């Protein structure tokens, strides 16, 4: 046995995705044959995997791949999730603390140590100790079906293959929605038009934002895109990549602004964007002073 989890209840996802070594499969199957909950869980995972496998194959459009690559280029990686005792371990040597905070720290450390001791004493059951205390079971990432599926979706979209849409059901408010609502309701909003181009900018100084509505730009090849900038004299700040506009479609984006900004412009750039404009704007609107 080389990588099977100590708790056999955690192997159903890996088994459903055929991600277990051959020498572990026999024991996992033997456990599932005598465990009703694991058998039901495995059946659900197998059904999900079958549905994913039956999705019609479709090559993603150049715009979709461009949008994914653009999002990857500007999305920071989330920090690792660590436990309380792990956070203390990473702080290094402790500094002198006031008596009250030192007491709190001692209590926290004792609680974390007790939790670790309880977890180490856990038998290979449904996460219940002999004392009756329920200890949450953490699944290694490679045993979690969701981790396999999410990784597969990213690889498929980037490499070109089956397109799968994943939506978020919860999370923080979308800054784009908040800015757009503010601009649309602002009493000082002013509509500005670009010279010799379609679209408009709705600029609201009270919101420190401008709602940029772009349309009529030509479709670009897959290795090129449009980039939106806010200009303050000769200084340019990148706002976003306009991947829909690069596909020849209308696109609306709320651009944050600040005092001293003089214009909003669009340039044609490589698909991953540029840190600074590489040419003069092909679409520009001057902001009022």
C-alpha positions in Angstrom: 0.0 0.0 0.0 1.5 3.3 -1.0 -1.0 6.1 -1.2 -4.4 4.8 0.1 -5.8 7.1 2.8 -6.0 5.6 6.4 -9.8 6.1 6.3 -11.3 3.9 3.6 -14.4 6.1 3.4 -12.3 8.8 1.6 -11.4 6.7 -1.4 -14.7 6.7 -3.3 -13.9 9.8 -5.4 -10.5 8.5 -6.5 -12.0 5.1 -7.3 -14.8 6.6 -9.4 -12.3 8.6 -11.4 -10.0 5.6 -11.9 -7.3 7.5 -10.1 -6.1 4.8 -7.6 -3.1 2.6 -8.0 -4.0 -1.0 -9.0 -2.7 -2.5 -5.8 -5.1 -0.3 -3.8 -8.3 -0.9 -5.9 -9.0 -4.4 -4.5 -9.0 -3.3 -0.9 -11.1 -0.2 -1.7 -13.7 -2.3 -3.6 -13.8 -4.8 -0.7 -14.6 -2.0 1.7 -17.3 -0.5 -0.5 -19.0 -3.8 -0.9 -19.7 -3.9 2.9 -20.3 -0.1 3.4 -23.7 1.2 2.3 -22.8 4.9 2.5 -19.7 4.5 0.4 -21.5 2.4 -2.2 -24.1 5.2 -2.6 -21.4 7.9 -2.7 -19.5 5.9 -5.4 -22.6 5.4 -7.5 -23.2 9.2 -7.4 -19.6 9.9 -8.4 -19.7 7.4 -11.2 -22.9 9.0 -12.6 -21.4 12.4 -12.5 -18.2 11.2 -14.3 -20.4 9.5 -16.9 -22.3 12.7 -17.5 -19.1 14.6 -18.0 -17.9 12.0 -20.4 -21.1 12.2 -22.5 -20.8 16.0 -23.1 -20.6 16.7 -26.8 -17.1 17.7 -27.8 -16.8 21.2 -29.0 -13.6 23.2 -29.8 -13.7 26.5 -27.8 -13.7 29.7 -29.8 -10.7 31.9 -30.0 -12.5 34.4 -27.9 -13.1 31.9 -25.1 -9.5 30.8 -24.9 -8.4 34.4 -25.0 -10.8 35.3 -22.2 -9.4 32.4 -20.0 -5.8 33.3 -20.7 -6.6 37.0 -19.9 -8.2 36.0 -16.6 -5.3 33.8 -15.7 -2.9 36.7 -16.4 -4.6 39.1 -14.0 -6.1 36.8 -11.2 -3.9 36.5 -8.1 -3.5 33.1 -6.5 -5.3 32.7 -3.2 -3.1 32.1 -0.1 -3.1 28.6 1.4 -5.7 27.8 4.1 -3.8 26.9 7.3 -5.0 25.9 10.7 -4.6 28.0 13.8 -1.5 26.1 15.1 0.1 26.2 11.6 -0.2 30.0 11.5 1.6 30.2 14.9 4.3 27.8 13.6 5.0 30.1 10.6 5.5 33.2 12.7 8.9 32.1 14.0 10.2 33.0 17.5 7.6 34.7 19.7 8.1 38.3 20.8 7.4 39.5 24.3 3.7 39.9 24.8 1.5 41.7 27.4 0.1 39.5 30.2 -3.4 39.4 28.8 -2.4 38.6 25.2 0.1 36.0 26.5 -2.7 34.3 28.4 -4.9 34.3 25.3 -2.1 32.9 23.2 -1.5 30.1 25.8 -5.2 29.2 25.8 -5.2 29.2 22.0 -2.1 27.0 21.8 -3.5 24.6 24.3 -6.8 24.3 22.3 -4.9 23.7 19.1 -2.7 21.1 20.7 -5.7 19.3 22.1 -7.4 19.3 18.7 -4.2 17.9 17.1 -4.0 15.2 19.7 -7.6 14.2 19.2 -7.1 14.1 15.4 -4.0 11.9 15.8 -6.0 9.5 18.1 -8.8 9.1 15.6 -9.5 5.5 14.5 -10.4 4.7 10.8 -14.1 5.3 11.4 -16.6 7.9 10.4 -14.7 10.6 12.3 -16.0 9.7 15.8 -13.6 9.2 18.7 -14.2 6.7 21.4 -15.3 9.6 23.7 -18.0 10.5 21.2 -16.4 13.7 20.0 -16.9 14.2 16.3 -13.6 15.2 14.5 -14.0 16.6 10.9 -12.2 14.5 8.3 -10.0 16.4 5.9 -9.8 14.8 2.4 -6.5 15.1 0.7 -6.9 17.2 -2.5 -6.1 14.1 -4.7 -9.0 12.3 -3.1 -11.6 15.0 -3.7 -13.6 14.6 -6.9 -14.2 18.4 -7.1 -10.4 19.0 -7.3 -10.1 16.5 -10.2 -13.1 18.0 -12.1 -11.9 21.6 -11.6 -8.5 20.8 -12.8 -9.9 18.9 -15.8 -12.1 21.9 -16.8 -9.2 24.3 -16.7 -7.0 22.0 -18.8 -9.7 21.4 -21.3 -10.6 25.0 -21.9 -6.9 26.1 -22.2 -5.9 23.2 -24.4 -9.0 23.1 -26.6 -11.7 20.5 -26.1 -15.0 20.0 -24.3 -16.4 23.3 -22.9 -17.8 23.1 -19.4 -19.4 26.1 -17.6 -18.8 26.4 -13.9 -20.8 29.1 -11.9 -20.2 30.4 -8.5 -23.2 30.3 -6.1 -21.7 32.6 -3.5 -18.9 35.1 -2.9 -18.3 38.8 -2.4 -20.2 41.5 -4.3 -19.0 42.0 -7.9 -17.1 45.4 -8.0 -18.2 45.7 -11.6 -21.9 45.6 -10.7 -21.4 48.1 -7.8 -19.5 50.6 -10.0 -22.0 50.3 -12.9 -25.0 50.8 -10.6 -23.3 53.9 -9.1 -22.6 55.5 -12.4 -26.1 54.7 -13.8 -27.7 56.4 -10.8 -25.3 59.3 -10.3 -26.7 62.8 -10.8 -23.4 64.2 -12.1 -23.0 61.5 -14.8 -22.1 62.8 -18.2 -22.2 60.9 -21.5 -19.1 61.4 -23.7 -18.6 60.2 -27.3 -15.3 59.1 -28.9 -14.2 60.8 -32.1 -14.9 58.8 -35.3 -15.9 55.6 -33.4 -19.0 53.9 -32.0 -19.7 53.5 -28.3 -19.7 56.0 -25.4 -18.4 56.7 -21.9 -20.8 57.6 -19.0 -18.5 59.4 -16.6 -19.5 60.0 -13.0 -16.9 61.9 -10.9 -18.9 61.3 -7.7 -18.5 57.5 -8.2 -14.8 57.7 -9.2 -15.8 55.6 -12.2 -16.8 55.6 -15.9 -19.0 53.1 -17.6 -17.4 52.3 -21.0 -19.6 51.0 -23.7 -17.6 49.7 -26.7 -19.1 48.5 -30.0 -18.1 48.4 -33.6 -14.5 47.4 -33.1 -13.2 44.8 -35.6 -12.7 41.2 -34.8 -9.1 40.3 -33.9 -7.0 37.2 -34.4 -6.6 34.8 -31.4 -3.2 36.2 -30.5 -4.4 39.8 -30.3 -6.9 41.7 -28.0 -8.1 45.1 -27.0 -6.9 46.7 -23.8 -8.7 49.4 -21.9 -6.7 52.2 -20.2 -7.3 55.2 -18.0 -4.9 58.0 -18.8 -3.6 60.7 -16.6 -1.6 62.9 -18.9 1.1 60.7 -20.4 0.7 58.0 -17.7 -1.6 55.0 -18.5 -3.2 52.6 -16.1 -4.5 49.3 -17.4 -8.1 48.5 -16.6 -8.9 45.2 -18.3 -8.7 43.2 -21.5 -11.8 43.6 -23.7 -12.0 40.1 -24.9 -15.6 40.4 -26.1 -14.8 43.4 -28.2 -11.8 41.5 -29.6 -14.3 39.0 -30.9 -16.3 41.7 -32.7 -19.0 41.9 -30.0 -20.2 44.9 -28.0 -18.8 45.1 -24.4 -19.5 47.2 -21.4 -16.9 47.7 -18.6 -16.9 49.9 -15.5 -13.5 51.6 -15.2 -12.4 53.1 -11.8 -11.1 56.7 -12.2 -9.5 59.2 -9.9 -8.8 62.9 -9.7 -6.4 64.0 -12.4 -7.4 61.4 -15.0 -7.7 63.0 -18.4 -8.9 60.3 -20.8 -10.0 56.8 -21.4 -8.6 54.9 -24.3 -8.3 51.5 -26.0 -5.3 50.0 -27.8 -4.7 46.8 -29.7 -2.3 44.5 -27.7 -1.0 40.9 -27.5 -3.6 38.4 -26.2 -2.1 38.5 -22.7 -2.1 42.3 -22.6 0.7 44.8 -22.1 2.0 46.6 -19.0 1.9 49.9 -21.0 0.3 50.8 -24.3 2.3 49.8 -27.3 0.6 52.2 -29.7 -1.6 55.2 -29.8 -5.2 54.6 -28.8 -7.5 53.5 -31.6 -10.5 54.6 -29.5 -10.4 57.5 -27.0 -12.6 59.8 -25.0 -11.4 62.9 -23.2 -12.6 63.3 -19.6 -13.8 66.7 -18.4 -11.4 68.5 -16.0 
